Amino acid sequence: GLEAAIVLIAFVTVAAVFSYILLGAGFFATQKSQEVVHTGVKQATSSMELVGSVVAKGDKSNNKITNVTFTLQLAAGGQPIDLNKTLITVVVPAKGQMGQFFYSKTAYDSTHYKVTWIYSLQEDEPDDYLEEFEKAEIFIDLSNNFDIAPNTNFVIEVKPPIGATYPIEVKAPPSIDTMMVLLR
């Protein structure tokens, strides 16, 4: 009697501890799975799109493109994108040239791109986030580090902190002018 009761109590106690451990591991795995799904959805919906054309300014005397300007907005249903943490890379594959540009509110140079808000939801000073219904005009200076001559293909990659890289593949026109629309 008493020995059987002790064995039964020990068996029930061991079973309870074991089930507690299994349930804890199951809850932990479920929580991690939910985090992975939420992160995946956030990355998939954090995308932007080009609005209009990519416009370039050129130096006719040197026969090369000196800077490019383009406008971005969020894709439908996209999550806000922090432009302060967004990196832009320009690659000219045929010449082996590559440069990275970081965000700047005031000026653009050989390492920074400038953002001008065409439309912002913020009344006073816009924040650094590209949000729904906002449009951001991006200026990139290519005069120092790149030799983009007529008919040269190059890629502008916009890399937000979360989400997919947005590549913009463009080609310089057959002749360089002071203001041009780049071919896509």
N, C-alpha and C positions, 0 to 999 in steps of 0.2 A: 503494500500500500504506500508507505511513506517514500520508499525508494522510487517507486513508479511515479509518484507526484513530483519528486525532485527532478527526475529525468524529463518529465513532461514540461515542467516550468523552465528548465534549461533549454529544452528544444524550442519552446515558444519564444524565449528571450533571444536565442541565437537567430531564429527566423525573423523576429522583429528588427533586430539590428541589421541583418542582411538585407531585408526589404527596404529599410531606411537608406542604406548605402546605395542600393540600386535606384530607388526613386530620386535621390539626390543627384546621382550621375545622369539620370534621364532628364531631370529638370535643367541641369547645367547644359547638356547637349542641345536641348530644345531652345534654350535661351541663346546659345551661340549660333544655332541655325537661324533664328529670327534676326540676329544682328547681321549675319551674312546676307540674308535676303534683303533687309532694309538698306544695307550698304550698296548692294548690287542695283536695287531700284533707284537709289539716289544717284549713282554713277550713270546709269542708263538714261535718266531723265535730265541730267545736268549737261545739256548741250546747247549750242548756239548756232546761229546761221548768219550767213552773209546777206546784207541788205544792199541791193544795187550792185554797182560795179566797183572794181579796184581801179583807182585813179593814181597815176604816177606823174611826178614832175621829172623833167630831164634837163641835162646840160648838153646843149647842142654842140658846144665847142669840144667837149670831151667825148661826145657820142655815147653817153651812158645815163641810166636812170639814177636820180639822186634821192628820191623818197617816194613812198607809197602811202596812200590813204584809203581806208575802207571802213565800212560801218557794220557793226554787229548788233544782233538782238538775240534774245532767248528763243529757242525753238518752242513750238506749242507745247505747253505742259512742262517746260523745263524749270529746274530749280535755279534760284539766284546763284550767280557766279561772282566770286570775289576777284575783281580785276587786280587788286593789290598783290595777289598771290598767283596771278596768271602770267605765264612765261610765253613769249613769242620768239620763235626760231625762224630765221630765214636761211634757206639752203639753195645754193646755186650748184647743182650736181656737176654740170659740165666743167666748171672751173674749180671744183673742190672747195668752195667757199661756204662758210657757215658762221652765223652770228646769233647770239641770244640777246633779247631785249627785255628789260624789266619795266614795271609800271612807274610812271611819273605823272603827277598832276600838273606840272608846270611846263616842262620843256622836254624835247626829244633830242637825243644825240646818238652817238655810236653804240650806246649800251642801254638806252631807255626809250620806251615808246610813250607817247602822250595820248591822253584820252580827253576828248571834248564831248560833253553830253549834248546830243542833238535834242533829246527829249528825256526828261527825268521826272520821276514821281516826287522827288524831294523839292520842297519849296525854295529853300535857301541854297545851301551848299550840298550838292549831291554826295551820297556816300560812295564807297568804292565798289559797290555791288551792282552788277548788271541784273536787273530784275524785270519781271513781266511788264510789257508795254514800254520799256526803256530802250533807247538806241544810243550806242556809244561809237563815236568816230575815232578811229585809231590812226595815229601818224607815226611812221617809222622812217628814220633817217638812214639811207643806204649809201650816202656819199663817200664815207671814209673807208669802209671795209669791203665794199663790193664793186665789182666791175660788171654791171649788167648792161650789155651792149644790145643792139637790135637782134631780134629773133632768139634771144636767150630765154630758156625755160628756167623758172625758179619756183620754189614752194615757200609759202608762209604758213607756219604751223602755230596755231593758237592752242596752248596747253593750260587748261584750267586746273585748279588744285584738285578738283573732284570731277570725274567724268572723262569722256574720250577726247583725244586730241582732234582739233578741227583743222584739216589741211586745206589750204587754198592754193591750187596749182594755177600759175599764171605764166604768160609768155609776153616778152617785150615785143612791141610792134616792129615792123620792118624798118622804120626810121624813127629816131629819137626826136621828140619835140619838147617844147617847154611844158605842155600839159597833154596827157594821153590817158586813154582808157585801155587797160591791159586786157589782152585776149585770155579767155579761160578755156 
